[in-house]
Amino acid sequence: MTDIASLETDTIAAIAAAGDEGALEAVRVGALGKKGSISALLSTLGKMAPDERKTAGAAVNVLKDRVTEALATRRATLREAALEARLRAETVDVTLPVRETGIGAGRLHPISQVMDELTAIFADLGFSIAEGPDIETDNYNFTKLNFPPGHPAREMHDTFFFKPDEKGERKLLRTHTSPVQVRTMLSQQPPIRVICPGRTYRCDSDQTHTPMFHQVEGLVIDKKAHLGHLKWVLEESCKAFFEVPSVKMRFRPSFFPFTEPSMEVDIQCSRKGGEIRFGEGEDWLEILGCGMVHANVLRNCGLDPDEYQGFAWGMGIDRIAMLKYGMPDLRPFFEADARWLRHYGFRPLDFPTLAGGLSA
């Protein structure tokens, strides 16, 4: 009995000294486990005389019950203390700003945003999206677009050419997205209504030019397409993109090898306070080039200019992004500066829609 009393005292003391549930479990196993001290006492009862077994068995069972109760009490105490410690550690100051999640902290690049905006605008006007390769042939990039031999755009100082292949042909990085228009006319029958957004490349680099930039061009081919339709498309798309109720445009004669007549388009704006605002003011800003598709381009693409006619236009996506969102320099667009992107970027799940707002 003395051993039982001593074992109870030691076991209860060990239970009280357990600092966490892991230590407490070790005490339980040491006392009540298959090879524990109390289990060892129980295994000796079979060798005792009946009267002795009865007395000793009762004492061991009482010991077992007290140890079990002490374990349960200590476990509850430790769990409550652990919960309180966790609550103290995880206390939230509700006056602080909520930490952004990964998807909330991420930002969409302004170029991607503007491409999505243009897609929403022109899809509403009945246009499809057309795409083509960045690496083009001289035929698609120049010849079929009515660029004459010796045109300055064909020279090395303006175009990125690759080394000639085994046939002597030089591939190049497309200088505009107009080859996509050519591919569309060669693969589809009119009526055609497409816009062609994508990367383009030219040997140029300064505050408003980069060797790689983005363009969007539009093409309409039909039997009755005319300049009035072109004017309406440009006005409606600019109103939607700059999110203003009205715009005034000025069309000036110009020259492009692939259109005739060709025009530069200026848009009404205000420059007060160093800020450009569209739909108001008395100033003008050149924004795009356009014209009726040249008859030679139609012929080069297998279309009869006596039956079909059309119009096309093109503008820099980077440029209109700078104008709309007030970015003073084009070069940071390509510098991968996370701070710049956090400032000018857009939340990835805020898809631009004409109903909900393009830049919301």
LINKA-V131196 format. One record per residue. RES is the residue in three letters. PSI is psi in degrees with one decimal (* if undefined). NEAR is the number of other ideal C-beta (glycine too) atoms within 12 Angstrom. Layout:
RES & PSI & NEAR
RES & PSI & NEAR
//
This chain:
MET & -34.1 & 16
THR & -39.6 & 9
ASP & -38.6 & 19
ILE & -43.2 & 28
ALA & -43.4 & 16
SER & -40.9 & 15
LEU & -39.5 & 30
GLU & -44.9 & 29
THR & -46.4 & 18
ASP & -42.3 & 22
THR & -44.0 & 35
ILE & -39.5 & 25
ALA & -40.6 & 17
ALA & -37.7 & 27
ILE & -44.2 & 33
ALA & -29.7 & 20
ALA & -12.3 & 17
ALA & 125.3 & 28
GLY & -16.9 & 17
ASP & 177.6 & 18
GLU & -27.3 & 22
GLY & -45.3 & 14
ALA & -37.7 & 20
LEU & -38.8 & 32
GLU & -35.3 & 21
ALA & -39.6 & 20
VAL & -42.2 & 33
ARG & -46.2 & 29
VAL & -39.1 & 22
GLY & -25.2 & 25
ALA & -47.3 & 35
LEU & -1.6 & 31
GLY & 175.1 & 18
LYS & -33.6 & 14
LYS & 21.7 & 13
GLY & 168.3 & 27
SER & -40.2 & 29
ILE & -38.3 & 36
SER & -34.4 & 22
ALA & -39.1 & 21
LEU & -41.4 & 31
LEU & -33.4 & 28
SER & -16.8 & 17
THR & -9.6 & 18
LEU & -29.6 & 23
GLY & -21.8 & 13
LYS & -2.8 & 12
MET & 160.3 & 18
ALA & 156.6 & 12
PRO & -46.7 & 12
ASP & -43.7 & 10
GLU & -39.5 & 17
ARG & -38.7 & 19
LYS & -45.6 & 14
THR & -48.2 & 17
ALA & -40.1 & 25
GLY & -42.1 & 23
ALA & -42.5 & 18
ALA & -41.7 & 26
VAL & -40.6 & 34
ASN & -38.5 & 20
VAL & -43.2 & 21
LEU & -45.1 & 34
LYS & -42.9 & 29
ASP & -42.1 & 17
ARG & -41.0 & 25
VAL & -42.0 & 38
THR & -43.2 & 24
GLU & -41.8 & 18
ALA & -38.4 & 30
LEU & -45.3 & 34
ALA & -42.5 & 18
THR & -45.8 & 19
ARG & -37.1 & 30
ARG & -44.1 & 24
ALA & -41.1 & 16
THR & -45.1 & 21
LEU & -40.6 & 26
ARG & -39.5 & 17
GLU & -40.8 & 15
ALA & -40.3 & 19
ALA & -39.6 & 19
LEU & -43.6 & 15
GLU & -40.4 & 14
ALA & -40.0 & 14
ARG & -41.4 & 12
LEU & -39.2 & 12
ARG & -40.2 & 11
ALA & -30.8 & 10
GLU & 18.8 & 10
THR & 133.6 & 11
VAL & 129.7 & 12
ASP & 104.3 & 9
VAL & -7.3 & 7
THR & -11.3 & 6
LEU & 154.1 & 8
PRO & 147.8 & 9
VAL & 134.2 & 11
ARG & 133.1 & 10
GLU & 143.4 & 12
THR & 174.1 & 11
GLY & -46.2 & 9
ILE & -25.3 & 12
GLY & -31.9 & 15
ALA & -24.3 & 15
GLY & 154.7 & 19
ARG & 143.5 & 25
LEU & 134.1 & 25
HIS & 141.7 & 30
PRO & -32.7 & 34
ILE & -44.8 & 37
SER & -40.0 & 27
GLN & -47.2 & 34
VAL & -37.2 & 38
MET & -41.0 & 33
ASP & -38.4 & 31
GLU & -45.8 & 40
LEU & -38.8 & 38
THR & -43.8 & 32
ALA & -41.4 & 28
ILE & -51.7 & 34
PHE & -24.4 & 34
ALA & -38.0 & 21
ASP & -25.8 & 22
LEU & 4.0 & 27
GLY & 17.2 & 19
PHE & 150.3 & 29
SER & 166.2 & 22
ILE & 129.5 & 26
ALA & 140.9 & 30
GLU & 159.1 & 23
GLY & 176.1 & 31
PRO & 150.6 & 19
ASP & -33.1 & 25
ILE & 119.8 & 22
GLU & 169.7 & 35
THR & 157.6 & 25
ASP & -33.2 & 30
ASN & -49.8 & 22
TYR & -36.2 & 34
ASN & -28.3 & 41
PHE & -58.8 & 34
THR & -51.5 & 27
LYS & -15.0 & 32
LEU & 15.5 & 42
ASN & 23.7 & 30
PHE & 121.9 & 31
PRO & 158.7 & 15
PRO & 140.4 & 13
GLY & 3.4 & 10
HIS & 139.8 & 21
PRO & -30.9 & 17
ALA & -20.8 & 30
ARG & -7.8 & 23
GLU & 159.3 & 19
MET & -27.2 & 15
HIS & -11.7 & 12
ASP & -23.6 & 24
THR & 141.1 & 29
PHE & 102.8 & 27
PHE & 148.2 & 28
PHE & 168.7 & 18
LYS & 146.8 & 12
PRO & 143.5 & 12
ASP & -169.6 & 14
GLU & -20.8 & 7
LYS & 0.7 & 9
GLY & 5.1 & 9
GLU & 136.2 & 17
ARG & 118.1 & 24
LYS & 165.2 & 24
LEU & 162.0 & 35
LEU & 124.0 & 29
ARG & 137.2 & 39
THR & -8.4 & 37
HIS & 172.3 & 42
THR & 10.4 & 43
SER & -31.1 & 46
PRO & -26.6 & 42
VAL & -35.9 & 40
GLN & -42.4 & 47
VAL & -48.9 & 44
ARG & -36.7 & 30
THR & -44.9 & 39
MET & -30.9 & 38
LEU & -24.2 & 23
SER & -12.6 & 16
GLN & 152.7 & 22
GLN & 143.7 & 17
PRO & 156.4 & 27
PRO & 143.1 & 23
ILE & 130.3 & 36
ARG & 103.4 & 28
VAL & 154.8 & 37
ILE & 151.0 & 39
CYS & 86.4 & 40
PRO & 149.6 & 38
GLY & 179.0 & 35
ARG & 144.7 & 33
THR & 164.5 & 39
TYR & 132.2 & 29
ARG & 154.4 & 29
CYS & 85.2 & 23
ASP & 140.5 & 20
SER & 114.9 & 15
ASP & -160.3 & 13
GLN & -30.1 & 16
THR & 9.0 & 18
HIS & 142.2 & 23
THR & 153.6 & 28
PRO & -31.6 & 20
MET & 128.4 & 27
PHE & -174.0 & 37
HIS & 139.8 & 36
GLN & 156.0 & 39
VAL & 129.3 & 45
GLU & 152.4 & 44
GLY & 150.1 & 45
LEU & 131.8 & 49
VAL & 124.6 & 40
ILE & 124.2 & 35
ASP & 178.5 & 24
LYS & -22.5 & 20
LYS & 15.8 & 16
ALA & 136.5 & 27
HIS & 179.6 & 19
LEU & -28.2 & 27
GLY & -40.8 & 15
HIS & -42.8 & 28
LEU & -47.2 & 34
LYS & -43.4 & 25
TRP & -44.4 & 19
VAL & -44.0 & 34
LEU & -42.0 & 39
GLU & -46.3 & 33
GLU & -41.3 & 26
SER & -38.1 & 39
CYS & -37.9 & 39
LYS & -44.1 & 26
ALA & -42.0 & 33
PHE & -46.8 & 41
PHE & -2.4 & 33
GLU & 53.2 & 24
VAL & 154.0 & 24
PRO & -24.0 & 14
SER & 154.9 & 17
VAL & 150.5 & 31
LYS & 138.3 & 27
MET & 149.3 & 33
ARG & 124.6 & 23
PHE & 122.7 & 28
ARG & 140.2 & 20
PRO & 142.2 & 16
SER & -165.7 & 20
PHE & 127.6 & 17
PHE & 139.4 & 31
PRO & -26.4 & 31
PHE & 1.0 & 42
THR & 150.6 & 36
GLU & 113.6 & 26
PRO & 159.3 & 22
SER & 149.0 & 28
MET & 146.7 & 30
GLU & 144.1 & 27
VAL & 126.4 & 34
ASP & 147.5 & 24
ILE & 139.3 & 38
GLN & 140.2 & 28
CYS & 167.5 & 28
SER & 137.8 & 20
ARG & 19.5 & 17
LYS & 138.9 & 12
GLY & 18.6 & 9
GLY & 11.2 & 9
GLU & 131.2 & 17
ILE & 123.2 & 29
ARG & 133.0 & 24
PHE & 157.7 & 32
GLY & 7.7 & 23
GLU & 171.4 & 20
GLY & -178.4 & 20
GLU & 7.5 & 13
ASP & 169.7 & 19
TRP & 147.6 & 22
LEU & 125.4 & 30
GLU & 133.5 & 24
ILE & -26.2 & 37
LEU & 169.9 & 38
GLY & 151.0 & 34
CYS & -179.5 & 41
GLY & 178.2 & 39
MET & 136.7 & 32
VAL & 129.9 & 46
HIS & 142.7 & 32
ALA & -34.4 & 22
ASN & -35.8 & 21
VAL & -42.2 & 39
LEU & -44.2 & 37
ARG & -43.0 & 19
ASN & -23.0 & 27
CYS & 13.5 & 37
GLY & 19.5 & 21
LEU & 142.6 & 32
ASP & 114.3 & 16
PRO & -14.7 & 23
ASP & -16.6 & 10
GLU & -36.5 & 17
TYR & 149.5 & 29
GLN & 166.8 & 32
GLY & 177.2 & 41
PHE & 158.9 & 43
ALA & 157.1 & 50
TRP & 163.3 & 47
GLY & 145.9 & 40
MET & 160.0 & 39
GLY & 124.9 & 36
ILE & -41.0 & 40
ASP & -40.4 & 35
ARG & -46.9 & 32
ILE & -26.5 & 38
ALA & -42.7 & 37
MET & -40.8 & 31
LEU & -40.9 & 31
LYS & -39.3 & 35
TYR & 11.6 & 30
GLY & 42.0 & 17
MET & 121.7 & 28
PRO & -19.2 & 17
ASP & 135.5 & 19
LEU & -29.2 & 30
ARG & -38.5 & 22
PRO & -17.2 & 25
PHE & -28.5 & 35
PHE & 12.9 & 22
GLU & -5.1 & 15
ALA & 39.7 & 12
ASP & 114.4 & 17
ALA & -31.8 & 15
ARG & -43.1 & 12
TRP & -41.5 & 22
LEU & -36.3 & 26
ARG & -32.6 & 17
HIS & -46.3 & 15
TYR & -9.2 & 29
GLY & 174.6 & 29
PHE & 149.0 & 30
ARG & 132.2 & 21
PRO & -22.7 & 20
LEU & -0.1 & 14
ASP & 77.5 & 21
PHE & 133.2 & 21
PRO & 131.7 & 32
THR & 153.5 & 18
LEU & -28.6 & 25
ALA & -44.7 & 11
GLY & -11.6 & 13
GLY & 135.9 & 16
LEU & -42.7 & 32
SER & 20.0 & 28
ALA & * & 17
//
